[in-house]
Amino acid sequence: MSHNTFGHLFRVTTFGESHGPAIGCVVDGCPPLIPLVEADIQGFLDKRRPGQSRFTTQRQESDRVRIMSGTVADRDGRMVTTGTPIMLLIENEDQRSKDYDAIKDKFRPGHADYTYEAKYGIRDHRGGGRSSARETAARVAAGAIARKVVPGVTIRGALVQMGTKIIDRASWDWDEVDRNPFFSPDAKAAGVFETYLDAIRKDGSSIGAVLEIVAAGVPAGWGTPLYGKLDAEIASALMSINAVKGVEIGDGFATAALTGEENADEMRMGNDGQPLFLSNHAGGIVGGIATGQPIVARFAVKPTSSILKPRLTIDRDGAQTEIVTKGRHDPCVGIRAVPVGEAMVACVLADQFLRHRAQIAAR
């Protein structure tokens, strides 16, 4: 199985399966002398960790990360990066592979069971193996390192829609994101999500969501046209996340209904001698290059495919049958995708920053 690596100068390779002994990643290209200890990574993993509320899978994983290589104590005793590959390891602690015995020869509709079997002739039925969202913990760990490569850049995410329920943007409060289990920036919407998802969970079903990632502090100039566009690489990174089915930058698909004058992000000169944009329909990226405005990206996550509702399917022998997926699954996988989306944007920005720096040095 190829294509387990993404990035150019800041490269991340993830490894491991949902029900294997461990998952992890190797981060290659991180510059040297960046202070790095496990606590710098753990906080982000804790945001994604399962079992923290009744609205996520009850699989109990501590997700404790260990730095296995790539750091050393400097003259002052601080652990810093050496510039060599950084290996991060997260042991799996709460696998219940027997939960999948009853469906090991059946294909879950909407899941990667059939496509993995069609491509490789074999699949890991235990929670989906590499296709499981468990793999995203390694991405979050890598994203924590990426944030340290781009100091001054703030990357934050929020859940802005669950099923048919949408937040009120007039009530947006970033501080509220950390005060509810949905990463909602709207306190009132969080209450609506709670009632809504409780009913869906009790019914044995699942629901999708829309998430928004905002990166502030990205200087104008990052990004590489034509085939290394910043927005194209962000879209690719977000689309690579499990269960993501759509990505938009800035106003995205809504721009199709705008006129040219409505969509134009008009410019004036600010008092500080820097350009001042009067709007941000472009989401902080024009021509594949950052404008200096906040970068805004949204992505849609489909409903969790593993549900208790009987669905029509076939088995490995082609026989028609039904399937019910028992076990521990997120009724809305989009909730825990917020820190994953942040991490993927962080990795892209770290990579683009290093590439930008190389181009500037070559002038």
TAJO-V809344 format. One line per field, one symbol per residue. psi: psi as a letter, one per 40 degrees, with the letter a starting at -180 (. if undefined). burial: # if it has 9 or more other ideal C-beta (glycine too) atoms within 8 Angstrom, else .. Layout:
# TAJO-V809344
psi->???
burial->???
This chain:
# TAJO-V809344
psi->hafeiiicdhhhhiiiideadiiaihhhehiifhhhiddddddddddehieeieeiiehhhdfhihheieiihadeeihiieeihhhhhhhhefhgdddedeedeihhheiedddddddeeiihegeebdeieddedddddddddddedgiehhhiiihehhbehiihdeehhddddeeieefhehddddddddddddddddeeaiiaihihhhhiehihdiihidefhddddddddddeiheheiiihbebddedeiiddddhgiiihideeiihheifdefehhfehieeihhhiiihhiihdhiehhihaiaeeeihaihhhiahihdgeddeedddddddddddddddddddddddde.
burial->......#.############.##########..#.#...######.#####...##..#.#.#.#.#..##..#....###....#####.#..#.#..#..#..####.#.#..##.....############################..#.#########.#.##..###..##..########.##.###.###.##...############.#...####..########.###.####..######..#..#....#.#.........#.#..######..####################...#.#.#.....#.###.#.############################.##....
